[in-house]
Each structure stands twice: as structure tokens, then as C-alpha cells.
Amino acid sequence: MSTFVSREEILPNTETVLQTYVRRNFIWKVSFIAGLGGILYGFDMGIIAAALIFVRESFSLSTRMEEVVVSIVLVGAMLGAIAGGSIADRIGRRATLLWGGGIFLIASLLAPASPNAATLIVARALLGIAIGFTSVTAPVYISELAPPQSRGRLIGLYQFALTVGIALADLVGYWFAGQHAWRLMFGLGAAPAALFVVLLLTLPESPRWLFAQNRVAEAQSVLSSYTDEAGARLLIEDIHSALDLKVEKRWSALWSPAVRLSLLIAVGFTVLQQVTGINTIIYYGPRIFSLAGITSNRSAIFATLLVAVTNVLATIIALVLVDRVGRKPLLYAGISGMTASLFLLAYSFHNPAAFGAAPGIIATICLMVYITCFAFSMGPIAWILVSEVFPLQLRGRGVAAASLGSGAANFLVSITFLSLIKVAGNSVTFIIYGAFCIVTLLFVRFIVPETKGRELESISAGHGASVS
């Protein structure tokens, strides 16, 4: 639907030069440390699946209060996304990540000390704010340091780390399920939060952000730490070209004609990522398996753990292929598989005897296929696209807008899932999520661009990045 300017048309030898001069060990270090924010995100999102079973018993929660305990983290994430985008553009990417890490640490200590549901809700809201800060800033930070030929893989590491965090949460939940130790489940999140803060102190600020703040000497110093002279000159030329464009930095600029398509791609795709049902599995996995006939809490948590491990392994497929075959081919394959598995799951709930096997086994297979397809497609590629399509001066706010849309859709799905199951039934609920998968396929076909191998400045230029 949109035409992108080829990077080769602007500077023919860009990829060759960057591939020669970028010091990969530095880029991988940055991506690994920023990715720890993804582990925190995944852990604090995923741990509620197991902990909720025992929190419900400890605090005698109603169905509505269960949904609030699960979903309040998403309200915090939306607030954190709104604030985080502006803060990242104002004080820097690294400093915003440090703030997020500090809030993670405080909330991870408050949650296990909660004497009642109200305190736990406050702690999870704070975790959400930290998630909003890091989910907005980490992909932007990585994208502004990564060379174009490996940017998709490096940003994808954040999503990979998120899946590792979810798997660790399910493993911790399974380990402590026999003891009903939900406080320990929450408290263990403080360890990676502390490590995240300490390691962030060893990283530099984004050179693109430093140039935008006219801190040229600092930006050049950062560039010289991971590129040779030729690579640094090339990146400086690109950054100066981007900064020469007149871009209005207010939030309203995201709705200007020059940036509107970027906003549609970013927000539309992240909303669709959520309404296809992924977080019903992350938050309510044990409940889904109990609906399918697995009656033991520990067995339901173990089945959720299997799905989470599958999520981690399948994300590796995206890391390997996203910069080779491109974004859209992976999306077509993944979303098609998600659609088929959701409709099959819905049918298994409607007619459990049709497959000649225990419903719990069918549900486990369907969810493992679903999560596999999500993990090599929509999971990582959503945040890759979001980090790529906005011009430099609006990138923080643009990613924040996408995170806000994602959080709002996530909140809507998580706050309504149990109620929807009660009102519409298991089968119809998953048919609804399958229908959203079909909508997503159409969105990818007609709206989403292919950004493989393009420099960030050429991508935003393809949208007409200047705003008067």
C-alpha cells in the first residue's frame, strides 16, 4: 500500500560499509542487556497465570476481582507507555530504561509483601508502569544502534527475552505450586530487576538521540566505540539527514498526513496482535486447560509451561529468518497457523468426542501450534515494525502510541475473557479470536510494508517523514 525508498537508492554501499565496520560484540551486548527488560516484562506478565490460583484462595477473590488483579498491570502499562514515550524523547533511551528498572525492583518487592488484594493491585499497577517504560524504550534503543542488515534479529531478541521471561514464570509457578507459595513466585522477579539496573549502568546513550539533543561530541564518542571511522561517518550523514527534516515533536504530530500511515501500521498491528487472543493463554493458561478437562492445578500449570517453552523455541525461528526471508512471509505463515489452531480448538470444545482423545490433549496440541505460529510471526515482528516506521524525532512517541494501543487491547481481552467464557461459551470465545486472525491477515496484506534490510531513515522517508 505504501512505497518505501530503497536504502541503496540513497547510499548504494551502506550495508556493505556498516557490515564491515560495526563491532558486533558491542551490538550484541546492548541487545542482551536491553533484552533483560523483556525478561522482566515476560516474567511479571506470566507469573500471574500460576499465582492467581493461590491468590484467589488467599484473598477469596470473585471472578471480577480476578480479572482486575490480572488486568491492572495493563492499565499501568498504558500509563507507562504514555509517559515513557515522552520521557525517552526528553531524557534519553538509557535513562528511561533505568527508571523502568528501578520501578520493576520496587514493585517486585512490594507484591510478595501484600497483606491484601488492594496492595497487590497497587504493586501490579507499578509493574505495569515499568513494563510501559521498557516496552516503549528498549526496542527503540536497540533499533537506533543496530545496523540495518541485522536490526530485525536484534530487536527480535527483546521479544525472545519476553518469551524466556514467561517460561521462567511458568517454571517458577510449577515449582512452587505444591507449596501454594505465590509470594515467592512474585518475589523472585526482584533478582532480574536488580541485575537489569546494574548492567544498564555499563551502556551508553543512543547516539541518534544524542545528535537530536545537539550533544554531538558525546554522540561521536558512542559511535566510535562500536564503528570504525568510515562507518561512523556514514551513520552521522544519515542522522544529520534525518534531523534536517522539519518534524513537529508534539503528540498531535503523529496524526499529521506525513506520519499518519506509520501510526496506522504501528497501532493497528499491535492492537491486532492482542485481540487475536495471545494473552488469554499467558494469563489464563491453567484456566483454559481446566476447561478442557485437566483438573489438577499442578498439571494445568505444567501444560502452560509446555506452551511457554514452545513459545521460546519458536521465537528462535523468527530471529533466524526475519532478516533473511522478510517480515511479511513470516506473518502470512504464522497468522494462517494461528487461525487454523484457534478454529480447531473451538471445535474441540464444541464436540470433545470428535477426536477420540482426551480434550486436554487436544487443547494442549492446539495451543502449542498457536503459540508456535505466534512466536515466529506476530510476536517479534510487531515490535520490529513499530521500532522501524517512525521518523527519529517522533520515534519515542510513536512507539509509545503503539504500546498504548497494545495495552488497551490487551486490557480489553484480559478483563473480558472469563466473562466472555461464561456468557458465550468456550467454543464461541475462541471463534471470535480466530475471526480477528483473519482480519489481521487482511491488514498484513494491504497495510503492512516490508522493511527488511532498509535503514531507519529510508523507511520513515518512504512515508514522507517531514511534518510542517
C-alpha positions as CSV (number, residue, x, y, z in Angstrom):
1,M,0.0,0.0,0.0
2,S,3.0,2.3,0.6
3,T,6.1,2.8,-1.4
4,F,9.4,2.7,0.5
5,V,12.6,4.5,-0.6
6,S,15.3,1.9,-1.2
7,R,18.4,2.4,1.0
8,E,20.6,1.6,-1.9
9,E,19.0,4.5,-3.9
10,I,20.2,6.9,-1.2
11,L,23.6,5.4,-0.4
12,P,24.5,2.4,-2.6
13,N,27.1,0.9,-0.3
14,T,25.6,1.5,3.1
15,E,25.0,-2.1,4.1
16,T,28.5,-3.2,2.9
17,V,30.2,-0.4,4.9
18,L,28.2,-1.0,8.0
19,Q,28.6,-4.7,7.9
20,T,32.4,-4.2,7.6
21,Y,32.8,-1.7,10.4
22,V,30.1,-2.3,13.0
23,R,31.6,-4.1,16.0
24,R,29.1,-6.9,16.6
25,N,30.1,-7.8,20.1
26,F,29.1,-4.3,21.2
27,I,25.7,-4.5,19.5
28,W,25.0,-8.0,20.9
29,K,25.9,-6.7,24.4
30,V,23.5,-3.8,24.1
31,S,20.8,-6.1,22.8
32,F,21.3,-8.6,25.5
33,I,21.1,-6.1,28.3
34,A,18.1,-4.3,26.8
35,G,16.6,-7.7,26.4
36,L,16.6,-8.2,30.1
37,G,13.8,-5.7,30.2
38,G,11.9,-8.2,28.1
39,I,12.6,-11.0,30.6
40,L,11.2,-8.7,33.3
41,Y,8.1,-7.9,31.1
42,G,7.5,-11.6,30.4
43,F,8.1,-12.8,34.0
44,D,5.7,-10.2,35.5
45,M,3.1,-10.8,32.9
46,G,3.4,-14.6,33.0
47,I,3.7,-15.2,36.8
48,I,0.1,-14.3,37.3
49,A,-1.1,-17.4,35.5
50,A,0.2,-19.7,38.3
51,A,0.0,-17.3,41.2
52,L,-3.7,-16.3,40.5
53,I,-4.8,-19.8,41.5
54,F,-3.5,-19.3,45.0
55,V,-4.1,-15.5,45.3
56,R,-7.7,-16.3,44.6
57,E,-7.8,-18.7,47.6
58,S,-5.8,-16.4,49.9
59,F,-7.9,-13.3,49.3
60,S,-11.2,-15.0,48.4
61,L,-11.4,-13.2,45.0
62,S,-14.5,-13.1,42.9
63,T,-14.3,-13.6,39.2
64,R,-14.4,-9.9,38.6
65,M,-11.6,-9.3,41.1
66,E,-9.5,-12.0,39.5
67,E,-9.8,-10.1,36.2
68,V,-8.8,-6.9,38.0
69,V,-5.7,-8.4,39.5
70,V,-4.7,-9.7,36.1
71,S,-5.6,-6.6,34.1
72,I,-4.4,-3.8,36.4
73,V,-0.9,-4.4,35.2
74,L,-2.1,-3.4,31.7
75,V,-3.6,-0.1,33.0
76,G,-0.1,0.6,34.5
77,A,1.5,-0.4,31.2
78,M,-0.7,2.1,29.3
79,L,0.2,4.9,31.7
80,G,3.9,3.9,31.5
81,A,3.7,3.9,27.7
82,I,2.3,7.4,27.5
83,A,4.8,8.7,30.0
84,G,7.7,6.6,28.7
85,G,7.5,7.8,25.1
86,S,7.8,11.5,26.1
87,I,10.4,10.7,28.8
88,A,12.5,8.7,26.3
89,D,12.5,11.6,23.9
90,R,13.3,14.1,26.6
91,I,15.9,12.5,28.9
92,G,17.1,9.7,26.7
93,R,16.6,6.0,26.0
94,R,19.1,4.7,28.5
95,A,17.9,6.9,31.4
96,T,14.3,5.9,30.7
97,L,15.3,2.2,30.9
98,L,17.0,2.9,34.2
99,W,13.8,4.4,35.6
100,G,11.9,1.4,34.4
101,G,14.3,-1.0,36.0
102,G,14.1,0.9,39.3
103,I,10.3,0.7,39.3
104,F,10.4,-3.0,38.5
105,L,12.6,-3.6,41.5
106,I,10.4,-1.7,43.9
107,A,7.2,-3.4,42.7
108,S,8.8,-6.8,42.7
109,L,9.5,-6.3,46.5
110,L,6.0,-4.9,47.2
111,A,4.0,-7.6,45.5
112,P,5.1,-10.5,47.8
113,A,4.6,-8.4,50.9
114,S,1.0,-7.6,50.1
115,P,-1.3,-8.1,53.1
116,N,-4.4,-7.8,51.0
117,A,-5.7,-7.7,47.4
118,A,-5.6,-3.8,47.3
119,T,-1.9,-3.7,47.9
120,L,-1.2,-6.4,45.4
121,I,-3.2,-4.4,42.8
122,V,-1.0,-1.4,43.5
123,A,2.1,-3.4,43.2
124,R,0.9,-4.9,39.9
125,A,0.0,-1.4,38.6
126,L,3.6,-0.3,39.3
127,L,4.9,-3.3,37.5
128,G,2.7,-2.2,34.6
129,I,4.2,1.3,34.6
130,A,7.7,-0.3,34.5
131,I,6.6,-2.5,31.6
132,G,5.3,0.5,29.7
133,F,8.6,2.3,30.2
134,T,10.8,-0.6,29.0
135,S,8.5,-1.9,26.2
136,V,8.5,1.5,24.6
137,T,12.2,2.3,25.1
138,A,14.1,-1.0,24.7
139,P,13.1,-1.7,21.0
140,V,13.8,1.9,20.1
141,Y,17.2,1.9,21.8
142,I,18.2,-1.3,20.0
143,S,16.9,-0.1,16.7
144,E,18.9,3.1,16.9
145,L,22.2,1.3,17.5
146,A,21.7,-1.8,15.2
147,P,22.9,-1.9,11.6
148,P,20.1,-2.5,9.0
149,Q,21.1,-6.0,8.0
150,S,20.6,-7.4,11.5
151,R,18.2,-4.9,13.0
152,G,15.2,-7.3,12.8
153,R,17.1,-10.0,14.6
154,L,18.4,-7.7,17.3
155,I,15.1,-6.1,18.0
156,G,13.6,-9.6,18.0
157,L,15.9,-10.5,20.9
158,Y,13.6,-8.4,23.1
159,Q,10.6,-10.5,22.2
160,F,12.7,-13.6,22.6
161,A,13.7,-12.4,26.1
162,L,10.0,-11.7,26.8
163,T,9.2,-15.3,25.9
164,V,12.0,-16.6,28.2
165,G,10.5,-14.4,31.0
166,I,7.1,-16.1,30.5
167,A,8.7,-19.5,30.5
168,L,10.6,-18.8,33.7
169,A,7.5,-17.5,35.3
170,D,5.6,-20.7,34.4
171,L,8.6,-22.8,35.7
172,V,8.7,-20.9,39.0
173,G,4.9,-21.3,39.2
174,Y,5.1,-25.0,38.6
175,W,8.0,-25.4,41.1
176,F,6.1,-23.6,43.9
177,A,2.6,-24.8,43.1
178,G,2.8,-27.6,45.6
179,Q,3.6,-25.2,48.4
180,H,0.9,-22.6,47.3
181,A,3.8,-20.1,47.6
182,W,2.5,-17.3,45.5
183,R,4.5,-14.7,47.4
184,L,7.8,-16.4,46.4
185,M,6.6,-16.5,42.9
186,F,6.2,-12.7,42.8
187,G,9.3,-12.0,44.9
188,L,11.8,-13.8,42.6
189,G,11.2,-11.1,40.0
190,A,13.4,-8.8,42.1
191,A,16.6,-10.6,41.1
192,P,16.5,-9.9,37.4
193,A,15.2,-6.4,38.1
194,A,18.3,-5.6,40.1
195,L,20.6,-7.2,37.5
196,F,18.9,-5.1,34.8
197,V,19.6,-1.9,36.6
198,V,23.3,-2.7,37.3
199,L,24.0,-3.8,33.7
200,L,22.3,-0.7,32.2
201,L,24.8,1.5,34.0
202,T,27.5,0.0,31.7
203,L,25.8,1.1,28.5
204,P,26.0,4.4,26.6
205,E,23.1,6.6,25.4
206,S,21.7,6.2,21.9
207,P,23.9,8.2,19.5
208,R,20.9,9.2,17.4
209,W,19.2,10.7,20.5
210,L,22.4,12.5,21.5
211,F,22.6,14.1,18.0
212,A,19.0,15.1,18.3
213,Q,19.9,16.9,21.5
214,N,22.9,18.6,19.8
215,R,25.3,16.7,22.1
216,V,27.5,16.0,19.1
217,A,30.7,15.2,20.8
218,E,29.0,12.5,23.0
219,A,27.3,11.0,20.0
220,Q,30.5,10.8,18.1
221,S,32.2,9.1,21.1
222,V,29.5,6.5,21.3
223,L,29.7,5.8,17.5
224,S,33.4,5.4,17.7
225,S,33.0,2.8,20.4
226,Y,31.3,0.4,18.0
227,T,32.1,1.5,14.5
228,D,35.3,2.4,12.6
229,E,35.8,5.9,11.1
230,A,34.1,5.0,7.8
231,G,31.0,3.5,9.5
232,A,30.8,6.5,11.9
233,R,30.9,9.0,9.0
234,L,28.1,7.1,7.2
235,L,25.9,6.9,10.3
236,I,26.5,10.6,11.1
237,E,25.4,11.5,7.5
238,D,22.2,9.5,7.8
239,I,21.4,11.0,11.2
240,H,22.1,14.6,10.1
241,S,19.8,14.0,7.0
242,A,17.0,12.8,9.3
243,L,17.5,15.8,11.7
244,D,17.4,18.2,8.8
245,L,13.8,17.3,8.2
246,K,11.3,19.6,9.9
247,V,9.3,17.4,12.3
248,E,6.9,18.6,14.8
249,K,7.6,16.9,18.1
250,R,4.1,17.3,19.8
251,W,1.9,14.3,20.2
252,S,-0.5,15.8,17.7
253,A,2.2,15.4,15.0
254,L,1.5,11.7,15.0
255,W,-1.8,12.4,13.3
256,S,-0.3,14.7,10.6
257,P,-0.6,13.4,7.0
258,A,3.2,12.7,6.9
259,V,3.2,10.3,9.9
260,R,-0.4,9.0,9.8
261,L,0.3,5.9,7.8
262,S,3.1,5.0,10.2
263,L,0.7,5.4,13.1
264,L,-1.9,3.2,11.4
265,I,0.7,0.5,10.8
266,A,2.1,0.6,14.3
267,V,-1.1,0.9,16.4
268,G,-3.2,-1.2,14.1
269,F,-0.8,-4.1,14.1
270,T,-0.1,-4.1,17.9
271,V,-3.9,-3.9,18.6
272,L,-4.5,-6.9,16.3
273,Q,-1.6,-8.7,18.0
274,Q,-3.6,-8.6,21.2
275,V,-7.1,-9.3,20.0
276,T,-6.1,-12.5,18.4
277,G,-6.0,-13.9,21.9
278,I,-2.4,-14.4,22.8
279,N,-2.6,-13.2,26.4
280,T,-5.6,-15.3,27.2
281,I,-3.0,-18.1,27.2
282,I,-0.4,-16.2,29.0
283,Y,-2.7,-15.0,31.8
284,Y,-5.3,-17.8,31.9
285,G,-3.5,-20.8,30.6
286,P,-4.2,-23.0,33.6
287,R,-7.9,-22.0,33.5
288,I,-8.1,-22.9,29.8
289,F,-6.6,-26.3,30.4
290,S,-9.0,-26.8,33.4
291,L,-11.9,-26.0,31.0
292,A,-10.5,-28.7,28.7
293,G,-10.7,-31.3,31.5
294,I,-7.3,-31.1,33.3
295,T,-8.4,-30.9,36.9
296,S,-5.1,-30.8,38.8
297,N,-3.7,-27.3,39.4
298,R,-0.2,-28.5,39.1
299,S,-0.9,-30.4,35.8
300,A,-2.6,-27.3,34.3
301,I,0.4,-25.2,35.3
302,F,2.7,-27.8,33.7
303,A,0.7,-27.8,30.5
304,T,1.0,-23.9,30.5
305,L,4.8,-24.4,31.0
306,L,5.0,-26.6,27.9
307,V,3.2,-23.9,25.9
308,A,5.6,-21.3,27.2
309,V,8.7,-23.4,26.4
310,T,7.3,-23.8,22.9
311,N,7.0,-20.1,22.7
312,V,10.7,-19.6,23.5
313,L,11.9,-22.2,21.0
314,A,9.6,-20.9,18.1
315,T,10.8,-17.4,18.6
316,I,14.3,-18.5,17.6
317,I,12.8,-19.2,14.1
318,A,11.9,-15.6,13.8
319,L,15.4,-14.5,14.9
320,V,17.0,-16.7,12.3
321,L,14.6,-15.8,9.4
322,V,13.3,-12.3,9.9
323,D,16.3,-10.6,8.2
324,R,16.6,-13.3,5.6
325,V,13.1,-14.0,4.2
326,G,11.5,-10.8,5.4
327,R,8.7,-9.7,7.7
328,K,5.6,-10.4,5.6
329,P,6.3,-14.0,4.6
330,L,6.7,-15.0,8.2
331,L,3.5,-13.1,9.1
332,Y,1.5,-14.9,6.4
333,A,2.6,-18.3,7.5
334,G,2.2,-17.6,11.3
335,I,-1.2,-15.9,11.2
336,S,-2.6,-18.7,9.0
337,G,-1.4,-21.3,11.5
338,M,-2.9,-19.3,14.4
339,T,-6.2,-19.1,12.6
340,A,-6.4,-22.8,12.0
341,S,-5.4,-23.8,15.5
342,L,-8.0,-21.5,17.1
343,F,-10.8,-22.8,15.0
344,L,-9.7,-26.4,15.7
345,L,-9.6,-25.6,19.5
346,A,-13.1,-24.1,19.3
347,Y,-14.4,-27.2,17.5
348,S,-12.8,-29.4,20.2
349,F,-14.7,-27.6,22.9
350,H,-17.9,-27.8,20.8
351,N,-17.5,-31.5,20.1
352,P,-14.9,-33.0,22.5
353,A,-15.6,-36.6,21.4
354,A,-14.9,-36.0,17.8
355,F,-11.1,-36.6,18.0
356,G,-11.2,-39.8,20.0
357,A,-8.8,-38.4,22.6
358,A,-8.9,-36.6,25.9
359,P,-10.0,-32.9,25.4
360,G,-7.0,-31.8,27.5
361,I,-4.6,-33.4,25.0
362,I,-6.3,-31.7,22.0
363,A,-6.3,-28.4,23.8
364,T,-2.6,-28.7,24.5
365,I,-1.7,-29.5,20.9
366,C,-3.9,-26.7,19.6
367,L,-2.4,-24.1,21.9
368,M,1.2,-25.3,21.2
369,V,0.6,-24.9,17.5
370,Y,-1.0,-21.5,18.1
371,I,1.9,-20.3,20.2
372,T,4.5,-21.6,17.8
373,C,2.9,-19.7,14.9
374,F,2.5,-16.5,17.0
375,A,6.1,-16.8,18.2
376,F,7.8,-16.8,14.8
377,S,5.5,-14.1,13.4
378,M,3.3,-11.6,15.2
379,G,5.2,-11.8,18.5
380,P,8.5,-10.4,17.5
381,I,7.6,-8.7,14.2
382,A,5.0,-6.4,15.8
383,W,7.7,-4.6,17.8
384,I,10.2,-4.7,15.0
385,L,7.8,-2.8,12.7
386,V,6.9,-0.4,15.5
387,S,10.5,0.5,16.0
388,E,11.2,1.0,12.3
389,V,8.4,3.0,10.8
390,F,8.5,6.4,12.7
391,P,10.9,9.3,12.0
392,L,13.7,9.9,14.5
393,Q,12.2,12.9,16.3
394,L,8.8,11.1,16.8
395,R,10.1,7.6,17.4
396,G,9.7,7.6,21.1
397,R,6.1,9.0,21.0
398,G,5.2,6.7,18.0
399,V,6.3,3.6,19.8
400,A,4.5,4.9,22.9
401,A,1.3,5.2,20.9
402,A,1.6,1.7,19.7
403,S,2.3,0.4,23.2
404,L,-0.7,2.3,24.4
405,G,-2.9,0.7,21.7
406,S,-1.4,-2.7,22.5
407,G,-2.1,-2.2,26.3
408,A,-5.6,-1.0,25.7
409,A,-6.4,-4.1,23.5
410,N,-4.6,-6.4,26.0
411,F,-6.6,-4.9,28.9
412,L,-9.9,-5.4,27.0
413,V,-9.1,-9.0,26.2
414,S,-7.9,-9.9,29.7
415,I,-10.7,-8.1,31.6
416,T,-13.4,-9.8,29.5
417,F,-12.0,-13.3,28.9
418,L,-13.6,-15.1,31.9
419,S,-16.8,-13.2,31.5
420,L,-16.9,-14.0,27.8
421,I,-16.4,-17.7,28.5
422,K,-19.4,-17.5,30.9
423,V,-21.7,-15.7,28.5
424,A,-20.7,-17.0,25.1
425,G,-19.1,-20.4,26.0
426,N,-15.7,-21.8,25.3
427,S,-16.2,-22.5,21.6
428,V,-17.6,-19.2,20.5
429,T,-14.9,-17.3,22.5
430,F,-12.1,-18.9,20.5
431,I,-14.0,-18.5,17.2
432,I,-14.0,-14.8,18.0
433,Y,-10.3,-14.7,18.4
434,G,-9.9,-16.8,15.2
435,A,-12.0,-14.2,13.3
436,F,-9.6,-11.5,14.4
437,C,-6.8,-13.6,12.9
438,I,-8.5,-13.4,9.6
439,V,-8.8,-9.6,9.9
440,T,-5.1,-9.5,10.7
441,L,-4.2,-11.4,7.6
442,L,-6.0,-8.8,5.5
443,F,-4.3,-6.0,7.4
444,V,-0.9,-7.5,6.7
445,R,-1.7,-8.0,3.0
446,F,-3.0,-4.4,2.3
447,I,-1.4,-2.2,5.0
448,V,1.9,-3.6,6.4
449,P,5.0,-2.8,4.4
450,E,8.1,-5.0,4.0
451,T,11.0,-3.3,5.8
452,K,13.7,-6.0,5.6
453,G,17.2,-4.6,5.1
454,R,16.3,-0.9,5.0
455,E,18.0,1.8,7.0
456,L,15.7,3.5,9.6
457,E,15.9,6.9,7.9
458,S,14.9,5.5,4.5
459,I,11.9,3.7,6.0
460,S,10.4,6.8,7.6
461,A,11.3,8.8,4.4
462,G,9.2,6.3,2.5
463,H,6.2,7.6,4.5
464,G,7.1,11.2,3.8
465,A,8.6,11.8,7.2
466,S,8.7,15.6,7.2
467,V,5.9,17.4,9.1
468,S,5.3,21.1,8.7
